Amino acid sequence: IGGGSLRIYKREVQEKVLQVIGITPQQ
């Protein structure tokens, strides 16, 4: 119980991180 929720949360965080990386050029 809660594993699915954690997975969704992780996915949301990853999406936000990707967005931040895209906005901030790191190369």
Sequence and secondary structure as in RCSB ss.txt:
>XXXX:A:sequence
IGGGSLRIYKREVQEKVLQVIGITPQQ
>XXXX:A:secstr
  HHHHHHHHHHHHHHHHHHHHHS   
